[in-house]
Amino acid sequence: MAEPRIRIADVTDEAGFRAIPPCADPGFDHRTCDYWEDAARGSKAARLAWLEASAPDPGPRRAAANPFLADADPSAAAAANPFAPPAARKPSNPFLDEVAPAAPNPFAPPPPPPPGADPDAPRKWQLLGRGLKVAGSYAKVLFLDGVASAYCQFGPLTAYPRAQRTRELYPALPDAPLPAVITCIATTAAARGGGLGLRLVAAVCDDLEGRGFTAVEAYPEAAARPDATSAATPEFWLRAGFALAVADARFPVMRRELA
């Protein structure tokens, strides 16, 4: 009998995002969960509407014009403030009227476009894709014989406000340098018992070490049902080579030092 073929892929585009396997409990959904990204209102619930393209955030509203002042008019120069310090003068090159930007090298290949999620992409893919330009992928999918069977979400601590809030409960934890975190590890019900979650966590730890992190933490909820928690159980993390850093009755902290 042939050995099962295992492939682990980073989620770096929307096709990879769509390949994330479903949760074992249909009430939850990795593709719509924002539990870790929203410290106060995040949810693990399945929200089918979130799988569709979402409108971009319009950003802060523009302040209303002051009716007692002329509205911004490029043709009208503002009166100088005699009490304001003079604006810094841009240094000039005495040998050139303007410093021209360097001409592109016609023999060099054009730089690849920066990765990331489109502004109208599904909300969860926007959350996962926001770090691609800076820190790299925030998620991996394990395929068993071509079938998506396990999922892991991770990244720098600063990307996950709920993880930061949980960690702040324990000031004894080292805070320099900040660790990476694994916020979600899950295996489909059909693929349970084969050690796929452990293999995926090992791959994530190797990846994070290669990115320069010196430690990684996870924050399981000790009393939660196995399919209702996104961060597995303390026993799982012990099998994955983590140590119990904080023995809290509800939110223990599991930590693994990276070489």
PyMOL commands that set and color helices and strands:
alter all, ss='L'
color gray80, all
select helices_A, chain A and resi 14-18+48-51+123-129+157-159+161-167+189-191+196-210+234-239
alter helices_A, ss='H'
color red, helices_A
select strands_A, chain A and resi 6-10+139-144+147-156+180-187+215-218+243-246+253-257
alter strands_A, ss='S'
color yellow, strands_A
deselect
rebuild
show_as cartoon
